Amino acid sequence: MDLRHLRSFVAVAEELHFSRAAQRLNLAQSAVSAQVRKLEREVGGALLARTSRRVALTPAGEALLGDARALLAAADDALARARGLARGETGTLVVGCFGPAPGELLATLLDRFQAYLPNVRVEVSAFDFAEVLERLRDGRLDVSFLYLPLDEPDIHVTPLLNEPRVVVMAADHPLARRESLRPEDLAQETFVTQPQSMPLLWRDFWMLVDELGERPRISPHVAPGMEQWLHQLARGDGIDTAPAIVDRFYSWPGIACVPLEGAPPATLALARMADRDDPAVAAFERVTLGVFGVDPSRSALERA
């Protein structure tokens, strides 16, 4: 059954006039008549009783009209849903967040994105240290906020902002009373680090390997997630560096955060799969750049 034939039949059945139906469909009257005749041949009988003065529905036409309307509505809805998904205007977008990132800007970002694409449902999913790359790669995350450095060819990152780092440690650690610290002050310290599933480049950055000239001592207790990491620091398993946002968002018993000087800042970035061609992801990236005040024409290197 051709949907064009059904549309012509429904238009004539509702208008009870071939000329008005043709105008409504923006077709020639002869085309509408031909399509109705083809549908009648398929049905095997007349759907419309035609005279020189009037058009009326036959019993078969009356029986078909309700079903035809439902079929056309279902087809239109299916096409609209498919078009919306293809354009990124409907569906679900899963956004990953590492700890408190992006902090105070998250609510503003989500509000603006929902205003831009109101039919896309946004789900925010927190992840542990080891999960972000896996979740991006297996599709459980569409896009994610994370901290650089990251050199994974299959993952595209867009730097958003730089922020200072702090040294996080137990509140009773001797260095916790300092106003600020430099990498050389930490040369003899033990660091709490993340699982080996995280890239070595990433782990080395937070342990200040470049600044210290060697890898520091590492606690045997690996921190798979944010809460475990904070617990280990609070009980004195070691120290670590982190974005300054940690100091603002975590009032954790037994934890102290001391500003770190003489080391590169933490760079927050938006990550997605490099081969991902998804309009909703692209729209989220555009809105994010606007909220963070990043000029999209600048290169990733300049933004970093």
Secondary structure, 3 states (H helix, E strand, C coil): CCHHHHHHHHHHHHHCCHHHHHHHHCCCHHHHHHHHHHHHHHHCCCCEEECCCCEEECHHHHHHHHHHHHHHHHHHHHHHHHHHHHCCCCEEEEEEECCCCCHHHHHHHHHHHHHHCCCEEEEEEECCCCCHHHHHHHCCCCEEEEECCCCCCCEEEEEEEEECEEEEEECCCHHHHCCCECHHHHCCCEECCCCCCCCHHHHHHHCCHHHHCCCCEECCCCCCCHHHHHHHHHCCCCEEEEECHHHHHCCCCCEEEEEECCCCCEEEEEEEECCCCCHHHHHHHHHHHHHHCCCCCCCHHHHC
